[in-house]
């Protein structure tokens, strides 16, 4: 059962283009935010209460985006490769 079919609808106050800003928006407030589970592990301990969603959350696609002038830069190639390796390991766990 998704949230759409729930008797109570969420009161969406703000939407953001990236998950990384959500903790700073909700810490110290009565608001809630939804972020991927693996991002929770990166939060400082005891900064917010973490609960599982009572429904299956939506899927999303993570993307790496860079300016074309860095497409063949060795340092950026290395960084992109490293990030893709880490993402693959996260997906497997």
PyMOL commands that set and color helices and strands:
alter all, ss='L'
color gray80, all
select helices_A, chain A and resi 3-5+19-26+37-40+68-70+74-92
alter helices_A, ss='H'
color red, helices_A
deselect
rebuild
show_as cartoon
